[in-house]
Amino acid sequence: MVLAPNIRLLDRIVRAVLLGLSLAACTSGATDALPDAISPNGGASNNASSNAAGASGTTQPSTGSAGGTSSACAAPGSVSFRVMTRLNRAEYDNTVRDLLGDTSHVALTTLPADFGDGAFDNNAAALSIDPALAAEFASLAETLAEKAMAENSPGRALLLVCNAQTDACARQIGDTFAARAWRRPLANGESDRLFGLYSATRSAGFSFEQGIQELVTGALASPNFLFRPELDATPDAPTQHPLSASELASRLSYFLWSSMPDGVLTAAAESGGLTSGSGLADQVKRMWQDAKADAFKSRFPGLWLRTLDIGIGKEPAAEIYPNYDAALKAAFEGETARFMADFVSGDLNFLDFIDGKFSYVNQRLARFYGLSGDFGDSFARVDLTGNSQRGGILTQGSFLTLTSAPERTSPVMRGQWVLARLLDSPPPPPPANIPAIDAQPNTAGTTMRQRMSAHVKNPACAGCHDLMDPIGFGLENYDGIGAYRTTDNGAPIDASGKLAGDDQPFNGALALEGILKRDPRLPRAVVRYLAGYALGRELGPSDECLVGALSQAFQSDDNGRFSSLVARVSQLDEMQQRRGAP
């Protein structure tokens, strides 16, 4: 139901409050320097943190008051300051689904994408808000409130927790909804301010339901919904201290579900069960087995590996790759999503994703890969044992297309991706004024490797290219969209090489995957990216002990089981505690 023009005075007030509070919230502490590096079927036991702390190596993380693990490389007794976190677009969409039963995905079609910093779109420091975005949030709040109050809508049943059209019922509706929407008990005075929106609407001559609609709009437009505030009596207290139970519940739910806590998690927080005994571990195990954890199981690997949408920023040139189209792009992305889901969700050693001897294909992808069989439009698992061309993440079309230029392969992009995403060793940016590689060769019989060799004779380039290029050259049997080939520009491809600092030679992608799988930097990269996603920030030098201890436990105690690593991260002091701005 659309409210009459005179009620829009309230709408403008809501917008003004939103703009002022949102801008203040997102800038509070946002200028503080952050670390400069990057960026369970239940397998966890209740002593996950003690296992992590028992890893060998440098000074070990210590056990905090909540039984978690903190980094001894950081200042003693100090977790990192956390900027107030805004819901990103995906989290907003999932939250209104669970809050109002709205599955129209209007947020995905209305709000701009959040690209974040480093790898992930939930990096709190990058989730800024400006007046234009705040106005979009206010408009979206109106739309969602109107849809929720429509006859026979799922939201109407969720909102109208009482039937009497009285002020007392209106207050009950408002208090119940706001506590769910804001993911915490209401503070003193908040019930009265929300009820004031309803009361003013009724005083202007509008109906009970219109008053409820305006109350819902106000709650959705509030920074308490758009952000995940962690409120303290002394917000800038430098000493770390436990989160409230509702704040911990919110951190867990947005980590594992990209959405709000459900009723079970909220009840555990309210009863004290979440923060006592095995309560946290029990909830993590339950949440991991819930279908809503599919959000994590697709988003984390897809964002980490950048394979969620391989078309962002560029598309292969149609005149060079006429076989590439939307169906093949979707097949590439679908293959990697299903392949990684097996390692995230199941009992496999997660590190086997590097050279896994299986994949998922439909008919279009099977034909592109040269696999025999009748697959149809649906994806089916295929055994790649003995296949000399496919097997593991580096032979999948998603990665190979993502890391190519529109008109050619890019050994540099492929090498840089492997170093940054898989080996936790991103190379520095290139020096200025370095000429680009020719998109197309000028003479027949010149391979990309030969052209690159001439390009990197510049001493300013050689240092980084010595790290990146051997990796990229090992993948040159795959063209710019991942089709297998043995020649480039009419000349035989040389896919041999050695990694910098490694004496083991390789020839081709499968041999390269074997070397990468043995690299001790691989499990550290997995841990660093997972912890960064969980904490909503980039990890830096002060987190090195934490990363090292978790990596050791992940390999030795958990046998590479990803669900156990997720449970360990959930137990960290950095997940359960906070401190004010330095």
C-alpha positions, 0 to 999 in steps of 0.5 A: 500500500502506498502512503499519501504524499503528506506522510512523505514528511516522515519518509524524508525524516527517515532519510535524513536520519539515515544519511547522518547516522550511516555516514557517521557510522561508516567513518567511525574508526575507518581512517585507522590504519589496517594491516597492509598484507592480504590479502562441519559435517561437523569435524570440530571438537570442543578443544579446537582452539587447544589443538591449534595452539599446540602447533609447533613453530614460533611463539604460539597463540594463547588461549583466551577467556572464551577458549579461542585462539589469539595471535601472540604476534600481535600486542599481548591481549589485543585483538585487531580493531574492527571497523563497523561492518555494513551488510554487503549486497548479498548479505542484505538480500539473504537477510530480507529473505530470512527476515521477511520471506522475500525471495524476489532478490530485489536487492540484487537488482537495485543495489550496486555490487560490493567489490571490497578490498583484497579478495572479499566483498565483506571487507568492513573497511571497504564497505563505505556508504555515501548519500546516494547509496543511503538514499537507495537503501531508504527507497529499498526499505519502502519497497520491502515494507510495502511488499511485506504488508501486501495481502497473502505475502510471506512477510505479512505472516511474519510481521503480524504477531498479534491480530488486534489493531491496537496501539499495544499490538502495534508496539508488540509488532514493532518490538518483535520485528526490530529485535529480529531485524537489528539482531539484538535486544532493543535498547532503552528508548528504541521501542518508543522511537519506533512506535513514534513512526507508527503513532505519527502515521496514525495521527495523520489519518492513516490505517493501522496497517499503514502505520505498521508499514511505516514502522517497518520502513523505519526499522529497515532504513536504520543503521542498526539494520544496514550495519552490524554495530557492536555496542559498548558502554565505552566504545573506544576502550582499548582493552579487548573484551568479549562480544555480547552473545547477540553480537557473537551470534551475528558474527557467526551467522554472517560468516557461515550463512551470509545472513541473520541469526535464526531462531535457534541461534538467537535463543542460544544467545539469549539463554547464555548457551552460546557462550558456555560449555560447548555451546558455540561448537554445537551451534557451528556444527548445526549451522554448517549442516543447514542449507543456508551454509550453501551461501558460504560453500559457494561464496567463499571459494568463488570469491577467493578463486575469483571464479564466481563470475569470470566475466567481470571486467572483460570477455574473450574476443569473439573474433578469436574465440568464436566458441565462447558464449554465455552457455560455455561461461556458465558451464565453466563457472558451474564446474568449478562451483561443484568441484570446490563444493565437494572439497568444502563440504565433504570429507576430502582433504581440501588441498586435493583441489589442486590436482583432483582427478574428477570434475563436473561437466554437462554436455557442452563442457564435455564436448569442449574438453573432448570427453566422451559420453552423453551428459545432457544439460545437467552436470555429472561427476566424471572420473579424470584418472589417467586423463593427460589434459584435465584434472585439478583447478589449474586445468579448468576453463574458469581459471584459464579464461579468468587469467587470460587477456581478451585476445590471448593467454597471459602467463603473467596473469596466470602466474600472478593468480597462482602466487597470490591466491594459492601460495600467499605470495603476491608479487609487487605491482609492475614498475611504471612505463613498461610496454605491453606485450603485443596482443598478436604476433607479428611473425609466424612461428613465435610463441607467447613464451618467446615473445615474453622472453624478449619482453622481460630482458628489462632488468626492472621486470626480470625479478617479478617475472622470474616468479610468475612466468614459469607458472604461466608457461607451464599452462600454455597448453591451454589457450585463452578460454582453456581449450587444449593445444600443442602449438601456439602460432604454428610453433610447438609449445614448451610448457617446461620449467622450474619454480623459483626456489624449487629444484624440481622441474616440471612439464605441463599443468598436471606436473605443475599442480603436483609441485604446488600441492607440496608447497608449504605456502598452499595451506597458509594461503587457505588459512589466510583467506578463510580467516580474512573472510571470517573476520571481514578484514585483510590479515597483516603481519601481526596475524602471522602466528595465528596463520601459522598455528592454524595451518599446522593444525589444519594439516596435522590434526584435521588431515586437511578437512575444511569443516574442521578448519571452519570450526577452528576459525569460529573459536578464535578470540578474534571472532569472539572478542573486540576492542575499541579504536586505538 
